Amino acid sequence: MTDQEEFLEGIINWVQSLPLAWAYVGTFLLFLTLLAVCWSLSRAQVLADAPPERWRDLRLWASALIVLQLGLYFVFS
């Protein structure tokens, strides 16, 4: 076994030894990061060449879907 394979096996063993709660926390943080990235875009970037109507703002739609996904995640986990 090479050094790289041993290193990867060590990481895999370490991750598998973590409690399941850490997977939930990690997933929640990834969704929050995605939400933050979504809202870091300026309104001009999001609406590029579209009429400035409120419902066309894709950040709102993306946020609604992320919140829905988090809700489903909490219900079924």
N, C-alpha and C positions, 0 to 999 in steps of 0.2 A: 504494500500500500504506500502510495506517495505521500509526501508531506501535505500536499493540498487536500488529498482525500481524507487524511487523518484530521486535518483542521475542519473540513466541512462536516465530518462525522461528529466531531466535538460540538460544533454549533448546533447540529440537528438534535443531538442528545440533550443539550442544554435547553433548547426551545421546547422539546417534548416534556421536559421535567417541570416546566412552568405550569402553574394552576390555570384552569380554563378561564377564570375571571380576567386574566391578562389578555386573552384573545378578545373578550368583549370590550375591554378598555381600549385596546389597540384599534379595533374596528370603529368604535365611537370617535376616537381621535382622528382617524383617517377621514371620516365623514365631516367632522368639524373643519379639518384642513381644507377639504374640497369646498366647503361652504365659504371659508375665508378667501380662498383663491377666486372663487366666483365673484364675490363682492369687492375684490381688489381691482377688478376691471372697471374702467371709467364708463360712464353712461354713453359717452361718444363712441367708444369702442364697441359697445354692445349693440347700439342702435345704428351703426354705420349705414347711412343712406336710407334709413327707414323713417317713416313719419314718427314724430315724437309722441306717440300715444303710450299711455302708461302700461297697457296690457302687452305691448310689444317688447317690453324689457325682459330679456331672457334670464336675467339674474333672478327675477321673481319666480319664474317657472322652474328654474333649476333649484332654487331654495325650497319651493313647495315639494318637489320630487325628493330632495334630500331628507326633508322632515318626514315625508311619508315613508321613505325607506327606513329611517331610524325608528319610526313608530312600529313598522312591521318587524324590524329586527328585535325590538324589545318585547313585543307580544309573543313571538315565536322562539325566543331564545331562553 
